[in-house]
Amino acid sequence: MEEDRCVYSVIGHYVGWLDRDFRILRRRGEDFSHPNRTPPARPEHFYPPANVPLPPMMAELKYETMDVLDEMPDLLPVYDAFSLPEDSD
C-alpha cells in the first residue's frame, strides 16, 4: 500500500486507505497501532463544485475489508466536533 493513499482523521488518527473507487477502506481486524499524525491547519473556506458527476459502480469488497463511511463513520469526526457550545444565557 502506498503511503500517500493513507487516510487520517482531522484529529490525526489513522482511519484506513483510499481505494481506487474513492472509498475509504479498512481491514476489520486491523489494530490501532498506526502512528498518529499532526492534523493540518483548518482551511479558511471550502467551495464545493456546482456539479458533481455520478459515482462509478463500486466493486464488491471481501469480508475482511470494510467501507469506513458505511460501517464506522465515527472514525471520521467533523472538524468542529470537539468545540464546546457557548452558553445561550
PANUMAR-760741 format. One record per residue: chain; x, y, z of N, C-alpha, C, O in turn; residue number from 1; residue in three letters. Coordinates in steps of 0.05 Angstrom, whole numbers, plus 32768, in hexadecimal, padded with zeros to 4 digits. Layout:
N
 mol  n_x  n_y  n_z ca_x ca_y ca_z  c_x  c_y  c_z  o_x  o_y  o_z seq type
   A    X    Y    Z    X    Y    Z    X    Y    Z    X    Y    Z NUM  Ala
...
END
This chain:
89
 mol  n_x  n_y  n_z ca_x ca_y ca_z  c_x  c_y  c_z  o_x  o_y  o_z seq type
   A 8011 7FE8 8000 8000 8000 8000 8012 8019 8000 8025 801A 800F   1  Met
   A 800B 802C 7FF0 801B 8044 7FEE 8015 8056 8006 7FFF 8057 8010   2  Glu
   A 802A 8064 800F 8027 8076 8026 8014 808D 8021 8006 8095 8033   3  Glu
   A 8013 8097 8008 8002 80AE 8003 7FE5 80A7 8000 7FD4 80B9 7FFD   4  Asp
   A 7FDE 808D 8001 7FC2 8085 8000 7FB5 8082 801C 7F9D 807C 801E   5  Arg
   A 7FC5 8085 8031 7FBB 8083 804C 7FA9 809A 8053 7FAD 80B1 804A   6  Cys
   A 7F94 8095 8062 7F81 80A9 806A 7F82 80AC 8088 7F81 8098 8097   7  Val
   A 7F84 80C5 8092 7F84 80CC 80AE 7F6D 80DE 80B4 7F64 80EE 80A3   8  Tyr
   A 7F62 80DD 80CC 7F4C 80EE 80D4 7F57 810B 80D9 7F6F 8110 80D8   9  Ser
   A 7F44 811D 80DF 7F4C 8139 80E4 7F5B 813C 80FE 7F68 8151 8103  10  Val
   A 7F5A 8128 810F 7F69 8129 8128 7F83 8119 8126 7F92 8117 8139  11  Ile
   A 7F89 810E 810E 7FA3 8101 8109 7FA4 80E3 810D 7FB9 80D8 810C  12  Gly
   A 7F8D 80D6 8112 7F8D 80B9 8116 7F8A 80AB 80FB 7F7C 80B5 80E9  13  His
   A 7F97 8094 80F8 7F95 8084 80E0 7F79 8079 80DD 7F6E 806E 80F0  14  Tyr
   A 7F6E 807B 80C4 7F54 8071 80BF 7F54 8059 80AC 7F47 8045 80B0  15  Val
   A 7F64 805B 8096 7F65 8046 8082 7F75 804F 806A 7F87 805F 806D  16  Gly
   A 7F6D 8045 8053 7F7A 804E 803A 7F65 8055 8025 7F4E 804B 8027  17  Trp
   A 7F6D 8065 8012 7F5C 806D 7FFD 7F5E 805A 7FE6 7F74 8055 7FDB  18  Leu
   A 7F48 804D 7FDE 7F47 803A 7FC9 7F45 8047 7FAE 7F41 805F 7FAD  19  Asp
   A 7F49 8038 7F99 7F48 8044 7F7E 7F2B 804B 7F77 7F26 805B 7F65  20  Arg
   A 7F17 8040 7F86 7EFB 8048 7F83 7EF5 8061 7F93 7EDD 8068 7F95  21  Asp
   A 7F09 806D 7F9F 7F06 8085 7FB0 7EF5 807F 7FC9 7EE5 8090 7FD2  22  Phe
   A 7EF8 8067 7FD4 7EEC 8060 7FED 7F02 805E 8002 7F19 8058 7FFB  23  Arg
   A 7EFC 8064 801B 7F0F 8061 8031 7F0A 8045 803C 7EF5 803F 8048  24  Ile
   A 7F1E 8034 803A 7F1C 8018 8042 7F2E 8012 805A 7F42 8021 805E  25  Leu
   A 7F27 7FFD 8068 7F37 7FF5 8080 7F33 7FD7 8084 7F1E 7FCC 807D  26  Arg
   A 7F47 7FCA 808E 7F45 7FAD 8094 7F36 7FAB 80AE 7F3A 7FBA 80C1  27  Arg
   A 7F24 7F97 80B0 7F14 7F93 80C8 7F25 7F8D 80E1 7F20 7F98 80F6  28  Arg
   A 7F39 7F7C 80DE 7F49 7F75 80F5 7F61 7F86 80F9 7F73 7F7F 8108  29  Gly
   A 7F62 7F9E 80EC 7F7A 7FAF 80EE 7F7B 7FBC 810A 7F67 7FC6 8114  30  Glu
   A 7F93 7FBC 8115 7F97 7FC8 812F 7F9B 7FE6 812B 7F9E 7FF0 8115  31  Asp
   A 7F9C 7FF5 8141 7F9F 8012 8140 7FBC 8019 8146 7FC1 802D 8154  32  Phe
   A 7FD0 800A 813C 7FEC 800F 8143 7FF9 8022 812F 8011 8026 8131  33  Ser
   A 7FEA 802D 811C 7FF6 8040 8109 7FFD 805A 8119 7FEE 8062 812A  34  His
   A 8013 8066 8112 801A 807F 8120 8007 8095 8119 7FFE 8098 8102  35  Pro
   A 8001 80A6 812C 7FEF 80BD 8127 7FFF 80D2 8119 8018 80D3 811B  36  Asn
   A 7FF1 80E3 810B 7FFE 80F9 80FC 7FF3 8113 8107 7FDE 8115 8113  37  Arg
   A 8002 8128 8103 7FF9 8143 810A 7FE4 814C 80F6 7FEA 814B 80DE  38  Thr
   A 7FCD 8154 80FF 7FB8 815C 80EC 7FC0 8175 80DD 7FCF 8186 80E8  39  Pro
   A 7FB7 8178 80C4 7FBD 8191 80B5 7FAE 81A9 80C0 7F9B 81A6 80CF  40  Pro
   A 7FB7 81C0 80B8 7FA9 81D9 80C0 7F8D 81D9 80B3 7F89 81CF 809E  41  Ala
   A 7F7B 81E6 80C1 7F5F 81E8 80B8 7F5E 81FA 809F 7F69 8210 80A0  42  Arg
   A 7F51 81F1 8089 7F4F 8202 8072 7F3D 8219 8077 7F2A 8217 8087  43  Pro
   A 7F42 8230 806A 7F31 8247 806E 7F15 8244 8062 7F01 8249 8070  44  Glu
   A 7F14 823B 804A 7EFA 8238 803C 7EFB 821F 802C 7F10 8216 8022  45  His
   A 7EE3 8213 8029 7EE0 81FC 8018 7EC9 8201 8005 7EB3 8206 800D  46  Phe
   A 7ECF 8201 7FEB 7EBB 8205 7FD7 7EB7 81EB 7FC7 7EC7 81E5 7FB6  47  Tyr
   A 7EA2 81DC 7FCD 7E9E 81C3 7FBE 7E96 81CA 7FA1 7E8C 81DF 7F9B  48  Pro
   A 7E9B 81B7 7F8F 7E94 81BC 7F73 7E76 81BE 7F6F 7E67 81B2 7F7E  49  Pro
   A 7E6E 81CD 7F5B 7E51 81D0 7F56 7E44 81B7 7F4B 7E2E 81B0 7F52  50  Ala
   A 7E52 81A8 7F3A 7E48 8190 7F2F 7E5B 8179 7F35 7E74 817C 7F33  51  Asn
   A 7E50 8163 7F3E 7E61 814C 7F44 7E58 8134 7F33 7E40 812F 7F31  52  Val
   A 7E6B 8127 7F26 7E63 8110 7F15 7E5A 80F9 7F26 7E60 80F7 7F3E  53  Pro
   A 7E4A 80E7 7F1A 7E41 80CF 7F29 7E59 80BE 7F30 7E6C 80BC 7F20  54  Leu
   A 7E59 80B1 7F47 7E70 80A0 7F4E 7E70 8086 7F3D 7E5B 807D 7F33  55  Pro
   A 7E88 807B 7F39 7E89 8062 7F29 7E7E 804B 7F3A 7E7B 804D 7F52  56  Pro
   A 7E78 8035 7F2C 7E6F 801D 7F3A 7E86 8013 7F4B 7E9D 8011 7F42  57  Met
   A 7E80 800B 7F64 7E95 8003 7F76 7E98 7FE4 7F76 7E84 7FD6 7F73  58  Met
   A 7EB0 7FDB 7F78 7EB6 7FBE 7F78 7EAD 7FB3 7F93 7EAB 7FC1 7FA7  59  Ala
   A 7EA8 7F99 7F93 7EA1 7F8A 7FAC 7EB9 7F89 7FBE 7ED0 7F88 7FB5  60  Glu
   A 7EB5 7F8A 7FD8 7ECA 7F88 7FEC 7ECA 7F6D 7FF8 7EB5 7F60 7FFB  61  Leu
   A 7EE2 7F63 7FFF 7EE4 7F4A 800E 7EDB 7F4F 802A 7EDA 7F66 8033  62  Lys
   A 7ED5 7F3A 8039 7ECC 7F3D 8054 7EE0 7F4B 8066 7ED8 7F5A 8078  63  Tyr
   A 7EFA 7F46 8063 7F0E 7F51 8074 7F13 7F6F 806F 7F21 7F7C 807F  64  Glu
   A 7F07 7F7A 805A 7F09 7F97 8054 7EEE 7FA4 8057 7EDA 7F99 804F  65  Thr
   A 7EEE 7FBC 8064 7ED5 7FCA 8067 7ED7 7FE7 805E 7EED 7FF2 805D  66  Met
   A 7EC1 7FF2 8056 7EBF 800E 804E 7EBB 801E 8068 7EA7 801A 8076  67  Asp
   A 7ECE 802F 806E 7ECD 803E 8087 7EB4 8050 8089 7EA7 8051 809E  68  Val
   A 7EAD 805E 8073 7E96 8070 8074 7E7C 8061 8077 7E68 806D 8080  69  Leu
   A 7E7C 8048 8070 7E64 8038 8072 7E61 802B 808E 7E4C 802A 8099  70  Asp
   A 7E77 8020 8098 7E76 8010 80B1 7E81 801D 80CA 7E79 8017 80E0  71  Glu
   A 7E94 8030 80C7 7EA0 803D 80DE 7EA3 805B 80DA 7EBA 8065 80DB  72  Met
   A 7E8E 806A 80D4 7E91 8086 80CE 7E9B 8097 80E6 7EA4 80AD 80E2  73  Pro
   A 7E9A 808C 80FE 7EA3 809B 8115 7EC2 809D 8116 7ECC 80AD 8126  74  Asp
   A 7ED0 808F 8105 7EED 8092 8102 7EF4 80AC 80F4 7F0B 80B5 80F6  75  Leu
   A 7EE1 80B9 80E6 7EE6 80D2 80D8 7ED4 80E8 80E3 7EC0 80EF 80D6  76  Leu
   A 7EDB 80F3 80FA 7ECB 8109 8105 7ECF 8122 80F4 7EE3 8126 80E6  77  Pro
   A 7EBB 8134 80F5 7EBD 814D 80E7 7ED1 815F 80F5 7ED7 815A 810D  78  Val
   A 7EDA 8174 80E8 7EF0 8184 80F3 7EE9 8192 810D 7EF9 8194 811F  79  Tyr
   A 7ED0 819B 8110 7EC8 81AA 8128 7EB9 8199 813C 7EAA 81A3 814C  80  Asp
   A 7EBC 817F 813A 7EAD 816D 814C 7EB6 816F 8169 7EA7 8169 817C  81  Ala
   A 7ECE 8179 816E 7ED9 817A 8189 7ED8 8196 8195 7EE3 819A 81AB  82  Phe
   A 7ECC 81A9 8187 7EC9 81C4 8192 7EB1 81C4 81A5 7E9C 81B8 819F  83  Ser
   A 7EB3 81D2 81BA 7E9D 81D3 81CE 7E8A 81E9 81C6 7E92 81FF 81BF  84  Leu
   A 7E70 81E4 81C8 7E5C 81F9 81C2 7E5C 820E 81D8 7E61 8208 81F0  85  Pro
   A 7E57 8226 81D0 7E56 823C 81E4 7E3B 823C 81F2 7E27 8233 81E6  86  Glu
   A 7E3A 8247 820A 7E21 8249 8219 7E0F 825D 820B 7E18 8272 8201  87  Asp
   A 7DF5 8257 820B 7DE2 8269 81FE 7DD6 827D 8211 7DC5 828D 820A  88  Ser
   A 7DDF 827D 822A 7DD4 8290 823E 7DDF 82AB 823B 7DD8 82BD 824A  89  Asp
END
